[in-house]
C-alpha cells in the first residue's frame, strides 16, 4: 500500500526487526546501535534495573527515532523532558512514555524498573501517521509521562513473553504486536500542530470512491488496509480523514452499510442466515448481535415489525 502513491507501507516494505528484545547495556540505549541498519529498522530493547533506591537516569538523545517506553512493573517515576518536569509519581505496569527525535528525557526512579523500549525510525512513524514530510513538524505527541495505559498492558506482556522465544519464525507475530502498539499510540496520543493538515476530511472524489468500494464488497471480508488503499492513504491518515468527513470510523460506517443492505434483503423474505452471509457476517449469531446493537431489534423482530406496518 502507498500513501498518495509515494510512501510504501512501513511495516510491509521497509521496516524489519533487527533485534527481538535485546538487552540494553544502558537505559534506553539502542541495542547494537553501531549497526547501520538500525537507523532504518525497528529495534526493541529490554531494560531491567533491580535497584529500589531512588536514582536518576538520562536517556541518550536520538535524532532519528521515536521511542515508546512501556513499564513492565511497579516502578514510580518522576519524568523530565528537556529539563521540564512532566509528571511526578507516575508508573506501574503499562506506564507509557513517548519521546520524539531530538528530545532529552531524564527520569527519577523509585523501585525496580523493567521496561521494553520500542525504537521506531522517524520515517516509519510519520508514514504511519500519514505525513508526507520528511520531518516531524506536523506531528505532535502528547507524552503520558509513564501514566498507566491499560490498553497497552496485555500487548506489552505478550511482547515481553517473546524474549525467550526470539526465533526468526516468531518475527511475524512480534511485528504485529509492534504495529499494534504504534497504532494505539498514534490513535490516542498523536495530534497535528494547528494548520498542519486538512480540516474537512477526505475530498469528495476520494470519499465517493471509498463508499463505492465498500458497497461493492459488503459480502467480502473488508479490512481497513483495503479501504485506505482506495483513497491512496496510509491506514492511520485515512481513518482520521474519513472520520472528519463522515463523523464515523471506517469500521462503524462499514457495519452500518451492511445492516442497511441487510434490511433490504430481509424485506425480500430471505432466510436470516442467508442475509447474514450476503452482507459479510460469518454467521447468524454475530449478524443478529450487531443488528440488535444498531437497531434495537433482532432481524426477525425487525422484519415482523415492518410487515405489520405494511398491513396497517
C-alpha positions as MATLAB code, in Angstrom:
seq = 'XXXXXXXXXXXXXXXXXXXXXXXXXXXXXXXXXXXXXXXXXXXXXXXXXXXXXXXXXXXXXXXXXXXXXXXXXXXXXXXXXXXXXXXXXXXXXXXXXXXXXXXXXXXXXXXXXXXXXXXXXXXXXXXXXXXXXXXXXXXXXXXXXXXXXXXXXXXXXXXXXXXXXXXXXXXXXXXXXXXXXXXXXXXXXXXXXXXXXXXXXXXXXXXXXXXXXXXXXXXXXXXXXXXXXXXXXXXXXXXXXXXXXXXXXXXXXXXXXXXXXXXXXXXXXXXXXXXXXXXXXXXXXXXXXXXXXXXXXXXXXXXXXXXXXXXX';
ca = [
       0.000    0.000    0.000;
       1.217    3.518   -0.681;
       0.469    6.878    0.801;
      -0.510    9.236   -2.025;
       1.484    6.958   -4.295;
       4.835    7.894   -2.758;
       5.230    6.192    0.628;
       5.205    2.389    0.925;
       3.554    0.853    3.951;
       6.322    0.908    6.518;
       5.686   -2.483    8.017;
       5.272   -4.237    4.663;
       8.059   -2.688    2.638;
      10.863   -1.220    4.711;
      10.925   -1.900    8.453;
      12.242   -5.090    9.946;
      13.073   -6.221   13.448;
      16.841   -6.164   13.832;
      16.639   -7.261   17.450;
      13.974   -9.108   19.404;
      14.002   -7.684   22.938;
      17.774   -7.337   23.014;
      19.132   -6.353   26.419;
      20.193   -2.738   26.786;
      23.620   -2.068   28.283;
      22.433    1.360   29.444;
      18.934    2.719   29.976;
      17.237    3.351   26.623;
      20.433    2.848   24.666;
      19.519    1.282   21.330;
      20.962   -2.253   21.338;
      23.722   -2.671   18.748;
      23.293    0.967   17.775;
      26.501    0.812   15.729;
      24.628   -1.335   13.241;
      23.874    0.942   10.277;
      20.658   -0.996    9.557;
      19.313    0.057   12.953;
      18.930    3.590   11.634;
      16.033    2.472    9.418;
      14.757   -0.592   11.277;
      12.611   -1.189   14.321;
      14.716   -2.171   17.322;
      13.260   -3.446   20.594;
      15.211   -3.016   23.794;
      14.680   -4.735   27.128;
      15.834   -2.977   30.310;
      15.953   -4.277   33.862;
      17.205   -2.455   36.956;
      16.601   -4.236   40.246;
      17.696   -1.353   42.448;
      14.954    0.015   44.693;
      16.705    3.199   45.847;
      15.942    6.467   44.168;
      18.185    7.036   41.131;
      18.202    9.370   38.166;
      18.721    8.154   34.608;
      19.150   10.199   31.439;
      18.399    8.638   28.060;
      20.718    9.106   25.080;
      19.205   11.620   22.684;
      18.193   10.250   19.275;
      17.787   12.372   16.179;
      16.357    9.525   14.106;
      13.965    7.569   16.312;
      10.760    7.906   18.259;
      10.907    5.895   21.473;
       7.913    4.190   23.063;
       8.721    3.106   26.621;
       6.343    0.722   28.429;
       6.886   -0.311   32.043;
       6.533   -3.989   32.920;
       6.487   -3.471   36.684;
       5.555   -1.161   39.556;
       8.286    1.479   39.451;
       7.380    5.033   40.459;
       8.769    7.726   38.172;
       9.312   11.484   38.070;
       9.666   12.310   34.373;
      11.500   15.316   32.916;
      11.693   16.237   29.250;
      14.143   18.849   28.005;
      14.682   19.878   31.616;
      10.990   20.418   32.407;
       9.040   18.236   34.861;
       6.198   16.493   33.018;
       4.709   14.464   35.870;
       5.656   13.168   39.295;
       4.941    9.812   40.942;
       3.531    8.051   37.880;
       4.292    4.480   36.833;
       3.145    0.886   37.099;
       2.526   -1.971   34.687;
       1.590   -0.385   31.366;
       3.019    3.033   32.198;
       3.942    4.604   28.865;
       6.281    7.416   27.893;
       6.823    8.818   24.398;
       9.909   10.581   23.099;
      10.257   12.265   19.714;
      13.556   12.708   17.860;
      15.732   15.388   19.440;
      14.038   15.297   22.851;
      16.034   14.710   26.029;
      14.415   12.596   28.758;
      15.586   12.270   32.365;
      13.701   10.146   34.898;
      13.989    9.678   38.641;
      13.013    6.106   39.537;
      11.966    4.622   42.863;
      11.614    0.846   42.908;
      12.834   -1.801   40.495;
      12.421   -0.950   36.837;
      11.697   -3.349   33.992;
      10.606   -1.968   30.647;
      10.523   -2.545   26.929;
      11.607    0.256   24.623;
      10.499    0.410   21.012;
      12.945    2.439   18.937;
      10.946    3.409   15.858;
      12.534    5.203   12.885;
      11.008    8.624   12.371;
      10.095    7.884    8.751;
       8.142    4.826    9.827;
       6.131    6.749   12.439;
       5.446    9.685   10.149;
       4.468    7.396    7.277;
       2.012    5.545    9.509;
       0.674    8.850   10.754;
       0.096    9.992    7.200;
       2.536   12.906    6.939;
       4.240   13.296    3.570;
       7.044   15.393    5.020;
      10.481   14.117    5.957;
      10.455   15.593    9.460;
       8.132   15.601   12.436;
       6.937   19.189   12.110;
       3.311   18.138   11.564;
       3.269   15.514   14.290;
       2.990   16.290   17.990;
       2.917   13.532   20.607;
       1.138   14.038   23.898;
       3.516   12.448   26.405;
       1.749   10.413   29.138;
       4.977   10.580   31.220;
       4.529    6.973   32.436;
       0.850    7.231   33.288;
      -0.633    3.747   33.054;
      -2.402    2.929   29.800;
      -4.487   -0.236   30.455;
      -4.835   -0.931   26.736;
      -1.081   -1.470   26.440;
      -0.766   -3.915   29.360;
      -1.730   -7.160   27.551;
       0.203   -6.397   24.373;
       3.306   -5.354   26.358;
       3.130   -8.590   28.341;
       2.791  -10.618   25.146;
       5.735   -8.841   23.582;
       7.876   -9.331   26.690;
       6.986  -13.033   26.728;
       8.662  -13.474   23.337;
      12.069  -12.703   24.849;
      12.779  -16.379   25.478;
      11.460  -17.411   22.070;
      13.229  -14.942   19.806;
      13.344  -17.136   16.708;
      13.146  -15.651   13.228;
       9.879  -17.508   12.595;
       8.452  -15.602   15.545;
       9.187  -12.205   13.990;
       5.861  -12.009   12.140;
       3.828  -12.146   15.364;
       6.203   -9.704   17.060;
       5.913   -7.367   14.084;
       2.143   -7.448   14.529;
       2.466   -6.549   18.209;
       4.782   -3.646   17.403;
       2.335   -2.424   14.808;
      -0.488   -2.712   17.353;
       1.433   -0.594   19.859;
       2.231    2.050   17.237;
      -1.372    2.100   16.044;
      -2.613    2.634   19.610;
      -0.043    5.316   20.374;
      -0.839    7.293   17.233;
      -4.587    6.886   17.695;
      -4.553    8.096   21.296;
      -1.558   10.383   21.745;
      -0.713   11.876   18.331;
      -2.023   15.253   17.249;
      -1.255   17.519   14.360;
       0.007   21.000   15.006;
      -2.513   23.749   14.159;
      -2.762   24.270   10.437;
      -0.753   21.164    9.623;
      -3.499   19.165    7.916;
      -6.826   19.226    6.183;
      -9.736   20.137    8.458;
     -12.621   18.804    6.391;
     -11.568   15.216    5.905;
     -11.459   13.259    2.669;
     -12.125   15.075   -0.566;
     -15.450   14.325   -2.223;
     -13.921   12.209   -5.037;
     -11.925   10.123   -2.562;
     -14.910    9.689   -0.262;
     -17.124    8.628   -3.162;
     -14.520    6.119   -4.323;
     -14.272    4.652   -0.834;
     -18.045    4.357   -0.356;
     -18.466    2.763   -3.789;
     -15.813    0.203   -2.884;
     -17.488   -0.588    0.444;
     -20.908   -1.001   -1.169;
     -19.484   -3.279   -3.844;
     -17.770   -5.539   -1.298;
     -20.239   -5.844    1.574;
     -20.266   -9.634    1.245;
     -16.465   -9.854    1.452;
     -14.075   -9.561    4.426;
     -13.045   -5.910    4.089;
     -10.091   -4.560    6.100;
      -9.002   -1.017    6.911;
      -5.996   -1.632    4.672;
      -8.328   -2.479    1.754;
     -10.422    0.651    2.233;
      -7.498    3.021    2.780;
      -5.889    1.783   -0.422;
      -8.886    3.090   -2.386;
      -8.109    6.567   -1.080;
      -4.359    6.232   -1.634;
      -3.608    6.964    2.042;
      -1.985    5.166    4.950;
      -4.409    3.484    7.330;
      -3.807    5.968   10.132;
      -4.203    9.077    7.983;
      -7.190    7.625    6.157;
      -9.035    6.693    9.366;
      -8.648   10.216   10.745;
      -9.707   11.902    7.494;
     -12.642    9.528    6.989;
     -13.967   10.308   10.443;
     -13.703   14.051    9.776;
     -15.682   13.603    6.566;
     -18.408   11.249    7.849;
     -18.458   11.569   11.640;
     -17.878    7.820   11.953;
     -14.938    5.463   11.982;
     -14.477    3.272    8.882;
     -15.475    0.219   10.949;
     -18.678    1.832   12.210;
     -19.539    3.031    8.707;
     -18.952   -0.430    7.221;
     -21.189   -2.070    9.836;
     -23.959    0.456    9.207;
     -23.837   -0.111    5.437;
     -24.004   -3.877    5.961;
     -27.062   -3.573    8.175;
     -28.675   -1.169    5.694;
     -28.176   -3.707    2.886;
     -29.396   -6.496    5.180;
     -32.695   -4.708    5.767;
     -33.375   -4.599    2.046;
     -32.674   -8.331    1.787;
     -34.832   -9.131    4.823;
     -37.770   -7.422    3.178;
     -37.388   -9.777    0.233;
     -38.177  -12.674    2.567;
     -34.717  -14.288    2.511;
     -33.763  -16.562    5.435;
     -31.887  -14.654    8.115;
     -28.784  -16.850    7.849;
     -28.608  -16.195    4.081;
     -28.910  -12.467    4.683;
     -26.102  -12.605    7.241;
     -23.744  -14.306    4.797;
     -24.750  -11.973    1.960;
     -23.632   -8.901    3.896;
     -20.319  -10.203    5.177;
     -21.074  -11.809    8.542;
     -19.705  -15.263    9.237;
     -22.878  -16.483   10.871;
     -26.369  -15.632   12.051;
     -25.425  -15.130   15.699;
     -22.916  -12.341   15.036;
     -25.222  -10.729   12.500;
     -28.102  -10.761   14.993;
     -25.950   -9.220   17.728;
     -24.777   -6.348   15.504;
     -28.241   -5.793   14.053;
     -29.766   -5.559   17.528;
     -26.964   -3.269   18.725;
     -27.579   -0.808   15.895;
     -31.363   -1.067   15.532;
     -32.633   -2.227   18.921;
     -34.462   -5.237   17.468;
     -33.357   -8.643   16.240;
     -33.537   -9.148   12.439;
     -36.623  -11.380   12.825;
     -38.432   -8.908   15.075;
     -37.478   -6.030   12.800;
     -38.941   -7.825    9.771;
     -42.133   -8.676   11.655;
     -42.482   -5.044   12.680;
     -42.025   -3.824    9.105;
     -44.559   -6.335    7.801;
     -47.086   -5.258   10.435;
     -46.640   -1.641    9.380;
     -47.314   -2.654    5.780;
     -50.556   -4.387    6.776;
     -51.788   -1.453    8.843;
];
